[in-house]
Amino acid sequence: MTHIKKGSVADGSWLNGLELKQIMVLALPLILAQMVQMAMAVIDTVMAGRIDALALAAIALGAGIWSFTMLCGVGLMLALSPTISQHIGANNHRLIREELRQGIWLSLLLGFVLVGVMLSIGQSLPLLGVQEEIIPEVQRYLFWVSWSMPFTCLYMVPRAFNESMGNTLPMLWIWLLLLPLNVLGNYIFMYGKFGFPALGAPGAGLSTGILQALAFFMLATYTLKAARYQSYDLARRMTLPDWAHIRSLFNLGFPICIGLAMEAGMFMVSTLLMGRFGAETVAGHQIALNIVSITFMIPLGIAQALTVRVGRAIGAGEMVLARQRGQLGIVLCGGLMAISGLYLWFFGESLAALYTPDNTVVAIGAHFLMFAALFQLGDGLQIGASGVLRGYKDTRVPMFINTVSYWLVGLATGVYLSMYTSLGADGLWIGIVIGLFTAAVVLNGRFYLLSRR
């Protein structure tokens, strides 16, 4: 019989909010840190909006490609969080240090591969029908940001360790410190201040790259120097690549990577296809995506906390506790996003107006936010279930679920409606709504069946 500790979720204490409090203590700094990162994307968009619609469109497409590629790397490196969490739950601390070392090798290899992927996508823009006036600016944006991808992947190594240890505040403080530097970097490189040339939208890419590198160095330094981690002797020596170990991390992380890539790819391809409808439509689309990306940080942070909480319960052999933690977390994600949907529905125009004085772009952005309001609940339920399933180290089946939901259902529907009906750009957003709700239903069904067993 599974042992249930007194005071755990399984003996009913979840009803009085004990587990909810534990989840939020872990999740809140992650949510705020990720919101700060998204605020940087908002700042990029707002500052580009003060230049012209072309700069705003270039940010939309360039940042979309960057985000897609970055999520591929982040997704693969997310294999470290459930692995380390289960080691902690099982009191198997000996393996933690080696997981981090091999994670460094994996992140370096992955980072350099993704640089090539990002630049290749930029070169393929003419094949996607993007308007010619936008393409050069997007390619320059990708050139100035792509060099930082190895640092972005490396950042995930100390982040996974700190998350698994239940210490999420350092990530928040680091990004709070970097936020004003983002404004300064954009001011210098976008507008050409202090003797630097005015790069326009690509200047935001350079500023973003610098911040990604700084974030890694700051978090790595903290992790190596923090007194609470000295017993782990993290800085003692670096081992050579253990390809069997790296392969095991890759095998766990690759399905996570593909799953996230399918969702991010649906948004990225939708953004690229928006290029067919002109710079103003792309700009309005980007504003709507910026706003929903901020709201998405709430369930995403909770999902990351759920991976750790569920992973620890499984490592300790408390399967009933793991299931109930998952149930509570998914309900929390869905409920918060339902509230978010109501806010977007009623205040979308006011939010869009914060980005640009262009009334046409504001109207388009507010219109797209109505579709975004519809999918908030589905987005919360699917990301909550994904985080729980990662805690179970269940990644392969969710990968197939995401592929079918986002591409064969969502994107295919969006492409058909936008190209072969009178819906135009609206058709792409309808496809996104359908794809997210499909993923939500099937992923939660997967969790229900897996946790019952």
N, C-alpha and C positions, 0 to 999 in steps of 0.2 A: 504494500500500500504506500502511495506517495506521502511522504512526511510533510505536514503543513505546520509551519511555525505559528505560535500564538501571536495574534496581532497582524497576521498577513492578510492579504486581500481575500484569501480563500475562507477565512473564518468569519467573514461578513464585515470587517472593519472598513472595506471600501465604501460602504454606505455612509459612513461619517466623514468621508473625505480624506482619510489618511493616505491612501494610495494616490489620490488626485493631487494632494500636496506634494508628495514625493516626485511625481511625474513633472509637476510644474516647476519645482525647484531646479530640476535638471534641465527642463525645456526652456524656461524663460530667458536665461542668458543666451541660449542658442537662437531663440526667436529674435531677440533684440539685436544680436550680432549680425544675423542675416538680414534684418531690416535695415541696419546701417549700411550693409553692402548694397542692398537694393536702393537705398537712398542715394548712394553714389551713382547708380544708373539713372535715377531720376534727375540728379544734378547734371549729369552728362546731357540728358535729353533737354532739360530746361535751358542750359547754356547754349546748346546747339540751336534751339528754337529761337534764340535771340540773334542768330546769324541769318538763316533763311530756311525755307522748306527743304532745299536740297541737302543741307547739313543735317537736318532732322531725319530725313530719309536715309542718309548714309549711316547715321548712328543706329537707326532701326535695323537695317540689314546687317551692318558690321557687328553690332552688339548681339544680334540674334545668332549669327554664326559663331561668335566667340562663346556665348552662353551654351550653345549646343555642344561645342567641342569640349568646353570646360566640364560640363555635366558628364560627358563620357569618361573623362579622367577621374572626376570625383566619384562617380558611380563605381568604377572598378576599385578605387581605393577604399570604398565603404566596406569592403570585405574585412578590414582590420577591426572595425568596431564590434561586430558580433563575436569575432574570434577572441579578442581580448576580453570582452565582457564575460564570455563563457569560461575563460581561464580564471577570471576573478571569482565568478560564482562557484567554481570547483576548487578554489584555493590553490590553483596550479600556477603560481607566480613565476616559476622557473622559465616558462616558455614566452613570457611577455616580451622580454628584451630582444629575443631573437625574432619575434614577429615584427618588431619595429625595425630592426636592421634589414631584414629582407624586404620589408615594406619600402625602405629607402631605395633599394635597388630597383624594385618594381616601378616606383614612382618616376625615377629618372628615365628608365626605358620608355615608359608610357608617355612622359612629357615630351620627349623629342619626337616620338611618332606623331603625336597630336599637333605639333607645330606644322609638320608636313600636311596633315589632313586639313588643317584650317586654311593654309595657303592654297591648297588644291581646290577647296570649295570656292575660294575667291576667284580663282581662274575659270571656274565653270559657270560663273554668273551669266555670261552671254547666252549660254545654252538654255537657261531657265526663262528667257524672255524678259529679264530685267531691263528697264529703260537705260539706254546708253549713257545718258547724262549722269546717272547715279553710280555706275560701275567703277569708274576710276577712284572716286572718293572711298567707296567701300573697300576696295583692294588696298588702298593706302592705310586705311584704318586697321585692317588685318595685319599689314606689315609691321605697324608700330606696336601692336599688342601681342603678336604671336610669340615673341622671344621669351615672354614670361610664363608660358605654359608649364615648363618643368618646375618652376617655383610653386605654381598653383597645385600641382600634384604632390610635391614634397610637403607642402603645408598640411596635407591630409594625414601625414604620419603622426606628428605631435598632436594634432587635433584629435585623432582617434584615441590616442592614449589618454589625453585629458578627459574626453567624454566618458570613456569607459571607467575612469577613476571617479566619475561624478563631479569633476571639477571643470565646469563650463564657463566660469567667469573670465578666465584669461582671454578667451576669444572675443568676448564682448569688449573688454577694455582696449584690446589691440585695435579693433575696428573703430571704436570711438576716437582713439588717438589719430587714426588715419583719415577720418572723415574730413577734417579741415584741410588736410594735405591734398585731398582730391579736388577740392574747390580751388586751391592754390595752383595745383598742377594744370587743371583745365584753363584757368585764367592765363597762365604763362604760355602754354603750348597751343591752345585753341585760338587765343586772341593775339598772340605774338607780343608778349611783354618781356621786359628786362633784357632786350637784345635778341630774344629767340624769334624765329620766323613764325608767322601765323599759319598754323597747320589746319585750322578749322576742325572738322569732325575727327580726322586722324589724330589730332592732338589729344583728344579724349582717350584714344587707344593707348597712346604713350603714357599718359598719366595713370591709366588703369594698370598697365604693365608694371610700372614702378611700385605701385601700392601692393600688387600681388607678391613681388619679391620681398618688400619690406615686411609684409605680414608673416611670411615664412621665417625670416631671420629673427623676428621678434618672438614668435611663439616657440621656435626651436631653442632660443637662448633661455627663455623662461623655463621651459621643460627640463633643460639640462642643469639649470642653476637652482631650481626650487628646492627648498629644504625638505619638503614633504616627499620628494621623489629620490632622495639621496640613497635610500636603501636599495633601490633598483639598479644603481651603478650604471646609468644609461650611457655615460661618456667613457666607459672603461676602454673599449676597443671596438673597431668596426670589423665585422667578419666579411669574408668573400661571399659572392653570390652563391646561394644554395638553390640550384635550379629546381630541385624537387619541391622545396618549400615555397619558392616563388610560384611554381606551377599550381600548387594547392591554393594559394591566395588568389591567383588568377582565375582558377576554375570556379571559386566562390564569387569573386567580384565581377567576372565577365558578364554573367546573366544580369547582375544589378546594373552594370554599365549599359547593356543593351536595353533593359527595361526603361531606364531613365532617358536613354537616347531616343527611344520610340516616342515617349511623351514630348521631350524637348524637340525632337525632329518634326513632330506634327506641327508644333508652333513655328519652328524655323521655316519649314517648307511653306506653310501658310503665309508667313511674312514675305518670303521670296516671291510667291505667287501674287501677293498684293502689289508687287512691282508692276504688274500688268495694268493696274488701274490708276497709276500716276503717283507723283510724289506726295500730294495732299492726302490721298487715301492711305499710303504707307505711313505718313506721319501720324494720322489719326489712329491707325492700327497700333503703332508703336506706343502712343500715349496710353491706350487701353491696356496693352500688354504690360507696360510699366506699372500701372496701378494694380492689376491683378497679380503681378509678380510679388508685390509688397504684401497683399493679403495672403498669398500662398505661403509666405514665410512662417505664418502662425502654425498651420498644421504640419509643415515640414519640420519645424523645431520639435513639435510634440512627437512626430514620427521618429525622429532621431533619438529622442529620449526613450521612446518605447522599445526601440531596438536594444538599447542598453538594459532597460528594466526587464524585458522579456528574456533577453539573453542570460542575464544573471540568474533568473529563476530557473531556466532550463539547465544551466550549468550546475545548479544546486539540486537538480532533480525534482523541483517542485512544479510539476506540469499543470496542475489545477491553478496554481497561482499565476503561472505564465498566461494561461487562457484568460483569466479574469482581468489581468492587467491589460491584455490586448483588447478585450471588449470595452473596458472603460476608456482606453485611449482613443479607440475608433469613434465611439459616441462623442467624446470631447471634440475631436477633429471635425466631425460632421456638424455638430451644433454650432461651433464658432464660425464655420464657413457659411452656414445658413444665415446667421446674423450679418455676416459680411455681404452676402448677396442682396439682402434688403437695403443695406446702405448704398451699394453701387447702383441699385435700381432707382432710388429716390434722389441721390446726390451726384450722379454721374457727370452731369454737365458742369457743376461747380468744380469737381475734381479735375476734369479735362482742361478747364480754363486756367488752372494753375500752371500749365505747361507752356502755353503760347498765347500771344494776343491775336493770332489768326483765327477769326470767327469760323471760317470754313473748316479748318482743321479741328477746332473745338467741337463743332457739331458732329463731325464724323467720329471723333473719339468718343463722345457721349453716346452716340448711336451704337457703337460696338460694345460699350460697357453694359448695355442692356442684355446682350447675349452673354457677356461675362457673368452678370448677376445670376443668370439661369444655371450656369454650371458650377457655381461655388460649392454647393452641397456635394455634388458628385466628386469634385476635386478633393474635398476634405476627406471623404470616405475612402477614396482610392489610395491617397497617400498615407492615411492612417493604417490601412490594411497592409500596405507595402512595408511600412516600418516594422510592424509586428511580425510579418513573415520573415524579414531579414533577421530578427531576433531568433527565429527558429532555424536560421541558416537555410531557409527554403527560398531559393533564388531562381531555379531553372523553370519551374512551372509559371511563376509570375512573369518571367521574361516572355514566354509564349503568349500569356494572357495580354500583356502590354502590347506586344507586336500586333496581335490580331485586333485589339480594341482601338489602338491609335492609328494604325495604318490601313488595315483591311476594312475597318468599319469607319473610323472618324475621318481620316484624311481622304480616303477614297470617296466617301460621301461628300465631303467638302469640295473636292476637285470637280466631281460631277455637277453638283449644284451651282458652282461658280462659273463653270465653263459651258454647260449645256442647258441651263435654265436662265430665266431672267433675273435670278437673285443676285448675280454678280458677286461682289466681295462679301455680302451677307452669307452666301452659301458656304464660304470657308469657315465662318464662325459657327454656323449650324452644325457643320461636321465636327468641330471641336467639342461642342456641347454633347453630341451623340457619343463621341469617342470616350470622353471622360466618364459619362454615366455607365457606359458598357464596362469599362475597367472597374468602376466602383462595385458594381453588382457581382462580377465574376471573381474579383480578388477577395471580397468579403466572403463569398461562397467557399473559396479555397481555404481561407482561415478557419471557417466554421468546420469544414470536414477534417482538416489537418489537426486542429486542436481537440476535436472529439476523440480522435485516435490516440 
